[in-house]
Structures are given as C-alpha cells and as structure tokens.
Amino acid sequence: MVNHMRHTRGHTRNRRSHHALSAINLTLCSNCGQPNPTHIMCKNCGYFKGKMIIDMAAKIDKKAIKAQTVKGTKETVK
C-alpha cells in the first residue's frame, strides 16, 4: 500500500527543528559558591536569594541519627 500522506524530508526536519534541548543555565550560589540551576535552592547549603530555606546541617545530622537507629534495629533482628 502506498502512503499518500507522506512528508518530504524538508517538512520532517522543519517540524523537528523545535525538538532541540537547551543547556541548563547555572549560577553560583551567593552563600557557598557552588554552581546550581537558576531559580532553585542550593542543594549544598540550602540558601536561595541570600536566605536560608532549609538548614542542611540539621538535615544531615537527622539522616545520620536515622541511619544509626536503622542499623541498630537490623543488628538486633539477626
């Protein structure tokens, strides 16, 4: 069967010309200097536009405590 609605290579390429990906714009954090995407909180220090959004030190401490309690329960189960 012949496809009568065939697009030429030019039509196909013109349609796909808008499918290109753009690079992520990175800016330096005003607090720690780490590169991070624009309009997003810094994942290293928790600051955004000079204000602390999340206390990352407390978050890391909380994760460490949680990991220790999980390890402790696994050892007692064995």
C-alpha distance (Angstrom), angle and dihedral (degrees) to the residues before:
residue distance angle dihedral
M1 . . .
V2 3.79 . .
N3 3.78 118.8 .
H4 3.82 106.3 -131.2
M5 3.82 94.9 -177.3
R6 3.77 94.4 62.6
H7 3.81 118.9 148.7
T8 3.77 120.8 -140.1
R9 3.79 120.2 -119.6
G10 3.78 89.0 -104.7
H11 3.82 93.3 55.4
T12 3.80 91.1 47.5
R13 3.81 93.2 49.3
N14 3.81 92.7 45.8
R15 3.80 89.7 53.8
R16 3.80 92.0 48.0
S17 3.80 93.6 47.6
H18 3.82 88.6 89.4
H19 3.82 94.1 53.2
A20 3.81 94.9 80.1
L21 3.80 117.5 123.3
S22 3.78 120.0 -127.2
A23 3.78 124.5 -140.0
I24 3.81 119.1 -107.0
N25 3.81 112.6 -104.5
L26 3.79 109.8 -128.0
T27 3.79 126.1 -161.2
L28 3.78 130.0 -175.0
C29 3.78 117.8 -105.3
S30 3.80 111.6 -110.7
N31 3.81 91.0 -139.5
C32 3.83 107.6 40.3
G33 3.82 103.3 10.1
Q34 3.82 96.4 -124.8
P35 3.82 116.2 143.8
N36 3.80 113.5 -111.8
P37 3.84 136.3 160.0
T38 3.80 117.8 -82.3
H39 3.82 119.9 -95.4
I40 3.82 91.4 19.0
M41 3.79 130.4 107.0
C42 3.81 115.7 -105.8
K43 3.81 108.7 -100.7
N44 3.80 91.0 -155.5
C45 3.82 101.1 56.8
G46 3.84 105.7 6.5
Y47 3.82 96.7 -120.7
F48 3.82 127.2 134.9
K49 3.81 123.3 -176.2
G50 3.81 90.7 -12.0
K51 3.82 94.9 -53.3
M52 3.80 126.7 107.2
I53 3.81 108.5 -117.8
I54 3.82 99.2 170.9
D55 3.81 127.4 16.3
M56 3.81 98.1 -127.0
A57 3.83 93.9 -173.8
A58 3.80 90.8 58.0
K59 3.81 90.3 45.1
I60 3.83 91.6 53.4
D61 3.81 91.2 47.5
K62 3.81 90.7 50.1
K63 3.81 90.8 51.0
A64 3.81 91.3 50.1
I65 3.81 92.3 50.8
K66 3.80 91.0 47.7
A67 3.82 91.4 49.4
Q68 3.81 91.3 51.3
T69 3.80 92.9 50.9
V70 3.81 91.7 47.6
K71 3.82 91.1 49.8
G72 3.79 90.2 48.0
T73 3.80 93.0 53.3
K74 3.81 93.0 47.3
E75 3.81 91.9 53.0
T76 3.80 93.0 51.2
V77 3.81 92.1 49.5
K78 3.82 93.3 57.5
